[in-house]
Amino acid sequence: MGVMRLFSSLISIIKGCSRLNSYRSRNYQRDVPKGHLAVYVGEKEKRRFVIPISYLEQPLFQTLLRQSEEEFRFDHPMGGLTFSCQEDAFFQLTTLLRSL
C-alpha cells in the first residue's frame, strides 16, 4: 500500500472518529487531550488507550495501522481505531515510540 493511500485511510478514520467524538459526552472529550486520540487494543477484550497523534507518523505504528486496516477496514466497532493485538506488544511499541 502506498504512503498516500495509507495517509488517506488514516484521514478517513480520524474524520470518522471526530464525528463519533462529537456525539460523546463532555467527560469523554475531556479525557482525550488535544493532539491525542483514543485507540482500543486487545485480542478479545478491548482496552482503551489515549496516544499522541504523532505516533501515526512512525513507521512501526504505520505497520500496526496497516494490519488494523486489513482486519477491520473502516468498521471500528469500538468507535476509535481498534487493534487486535496483545496489550503487551502494544505497550512495547508505545514505549519504543516514546523513546524516539
Backbone hydrogen bonds, N-H to C=O, Kabsch-Sander energy under -0.5 kcal/mol:
donor,donor_aa,acceptor,acceptor_aa,energy
6,L,2,G,-2.3
7,F,3,V,-2.7
8,S,4,M,-2.4
9,S,5,R,-2.5
10,L,6,L,-2.5
11,I,7,F,-2.6
12,S,8,S,-2.1
13,I,9,S,-2.3
14,I,10,L,-2.9
15,K,11,I,-2.7
16,G,12,S,-2.2
17,C,13,I,-2.5
18,S,14,I,-2.6
19,R,15,K,-2.3
20,L,16,G,-2.1
21,N,17,C,-2.8
22,S,18,S,-1.6
23,Y,19,R,-0.6
23,Y,20,L,-1.3
24,R,20,L,-0.6
24,R,21,N,-1.0
29,Q,25,S,-1.7
30,R,26,R,-2.1
31,D,27,N,-1.3
32,V,29,Q,-1.0
36,H,33,P,-1.5
37,L,51,I,-2.3
39,V,49,F,-3.0
40,Y,81,L,-3.0
41,V,47,R,-2.7
42,G,83,F,-1.8
47,R,41,V,-3.0
49,F,39,V,-2.9
51,I,37,L,-2.7
51,I,49,F,-0.5
53,I,35,G,-3.0
55,Y,52,P,-1.6
56,L,53,I,-2.1
57,E,54,S,-1.5
58,Q,55,Y,-1.5
62,Q,58,Q,-2.4
63,T,59,P,-1.6
64,L,60,L,-1.4
65,L,61,F,-2.2
66,R,62,Q,-2.4
67,Q,63,T,-2.0
68,S,64,L,-2.2
69,E,65,L,-2.7
70,E,66,R,-2.3
71,E,67,Q,-1.9
72,F,68,S,-3.4
73,R,68,S,-0.6
73,R,69,E,-1.9
75,D,72,F,-2.4
76,H,74,F,-1.0
79,G,76,H,-2.2
81,L,38,A,-0.8
83,F,40,Y,-3.5
85,C,83,F,-1.4
90,F,86,Q,-1.8
91,F,87,E,-2.8
92,Q,88,D,-2.4
93,L,89,A,-2.2
94,T,90,F,-2.8
95,T,91,F,-2.5
96,L,92,Q,-2.2
97,L,93,L,-2.5
98,R,94,T,-2.1
99,S,95,T,-1.1
100,L,96,L,-0.6
100,L,97,L,-0.8
